Amino acid sequence: MADFKIPKATAKRLPLYYRYLTFLHNAGKQKVSSTELSEAVKVDSATIRRDFSYFGALGKRGYGYDVDSLLAFFAKTLNQDHLTNVALIGVGNLGHALLNYNFRQTNSVRISAAFDVNPDLTGTIQSGVPIYPMDELETQIKDQQIDIVILTVPTQAAQDITDRLIKANVHGILNFTPIRISVPDTVRVQNVDLVNELQTLIYFIDHYSNQPKTE
Ligand code: ATP
């Protein structure tokens, strides 16, 4: 693998391309046009062509790009770049918002896979992120070398999923559910309880505000 640098903005889009090309590959497609790719990943086709030119993949006019050779390139490059692939589980209201947000300010973190039980969602791409069924959780985590997971599932599902994540060797969980999940010492959990944060804020405003509101 050549030791060359690609622009950060391009590196940031690689997981997007990679996931979509994997989809195409699994569907038995051998080529893809930049227009088709553009519509799927929501990146304009001129940008795609420029991105691909950095790694010498010049699409042939009227043919498009070769899916397998692009995939082979991405697989190697993604492993070498310090991009952290994160998975999200539970594509409800909050999950959707996070997929859409997708850590735009950072170049090094990206949600590359999402999981849900809802068959209306699985097999689709939301905000550029493929949604997999839960029975693919372990294999995708392994294949995509995912170490960090965002949990936005209903409370009652959180611990069972956590147990699966522990077995799948995940080391970090960003827990948006209101319960405290149990994990071994080798796994780090960050809790983000939005309702609790808001209530704490309201409590502080009510009790400690310097300028209490007068009616
Ligand atoms: P939010 O709490 O994010 O606002 P919501 O109210 O739309 O979401 P929830 O019932 O909290 O919906 O479910 C969030 C998502 O988690 C849904 O898309 C749901 O299909 C999914 N989900 C539910 N149970 C599981 C499970 N066991 N494993 C994976 N995903 C699940």
Residues whose N, C-alpha, C, O or C-beta is under 5 A from the ligand:
A	BS01	ATP	G90 V91 G92 N93 L94 G95 F115 D116 V117 N118 T152 V153 P154 A157
